[in-house]
């Protein structure tokens, strides 16, 4: 064994467990009471692409729409400086023309480039399909980890992923941020990111269980986490730098996408260190759980090579 200074992560296992429970209770409570502020992708509405003769003032456009009776209108810049997108809940056939007239009444010359309507039934189907897709992804993860490692490990991995998803959803519920398809895509990306981190930790735990015989289970987990800590911090750090750039300069259209990923990467890094590992301790994992099965050949027993 190297002279690696082992950090005692499991010393704070109870504190981490209490923190996770509090975050989950708050998140679930907010989701139950406030729910999610679903965007037009899920509730249905009209998306209108407008082109201005000169670059408009986005805040002034929002103020004009609010004054005209559209308080829930979402105005975002996209493409060229003269292009904006207005998203409004409602299915009126002449909604695009009404919005164009409101904005043309000001100091700008506005033309409609494109208008599209998402019906509430389509939005409901998108919401249901997205939820089913997330559940399917978690089920596949459980099967994969169970086959690659062991059933106790699959419970820990899925528990960490559910923990991450619920907290991200809870933050969006608490802050009242719009939840649309881009945020759903971000949550699926968080599942992949968190799973990758957890698999790296679990792979090192399995390896150390097989080669280290003079350590207790918490000591093996601490040793494994210390070995992977540098890789975890480097991966998380570089990812956060990119996400911060998207968050601050990426534009309003991907602002919530970057927000969900920032929260997810932070929570995912925490859960791969604590939630997934603490679950292993709670389920009383032992080195024997990962020992290769014994096979008999002509009356003699041999260990099957991994």
Secondary structure, DSSP 8 states (H G I E B T S, - for coil): --------GGGGHHHHHHHHHHHHHHHHHHHHHT--EE-HHHH-EEEEEEEESS---HHHHHHHHHHTT-TT-EEEE-SSTTEEEEEES---TTHHHHHHHHHHTTTS-EEEEEEEEE-HHHHHHHHHHHHHHHHHHHHHHHHHHHHHS-HHHHHHHHHHHHHHHHHHHHHHHHHT-EE-HHHHHHHHHHHHHHHHHHHHHHHHHHHHHHH--SS-HHHHHHHHHHHHHHHHHHHHHHHHHHHHHHHHHS-GGGHHHHHHHHHHHHHHHHHHHTHHHHHHHHTT--GGGGS--EEEETTEEEE---
